[in-house]
Amino acid sequence: QVQLVESGGDLVQPGGSLRLSCAASGNIFSIYTMAWYRQAPGNQREWVASITSGGMTMYAGSVKGRFTISRDNAKNTMYLQMNSLKPEDTAIYYCKLVSGGRDYWGQGTQVSVSS
């Protein structure tokens, strides 16, 4: 079993920054991909960014250039640095880990961007 715990969500003004963290624990295979998703009220959950165990990153067009995904394999922790935040970035942010052919999800952390 794998557990994921997100943290770092907050209320921030437009143009501000936040750093989200996702700590993984449990039976994790050494090679796994992690990702951030988000879900705004009334919308479907959407993919934000991914990072492989080798450090390859991919981003959704809406966040490319503003968000940076990273990970610390020694700590089994993933991060999402979010800069130049916009009101449309408001959502619950979830982390996902893919390991051993299974998907694991965290409980989510709320990010609100408003003046």
Secondary structure, DSSP 8 states (H G I E B T S, - for coil): -EEEEEE---EE-TT--EEEEEEEEES--SS-EEEEEEE-TTS--EEEEEE-TT--EEE-TTTTTTEEEEEETTTTEEEEEE-S--GGG-EEEEEEEEETTEEEE---EEEEE--
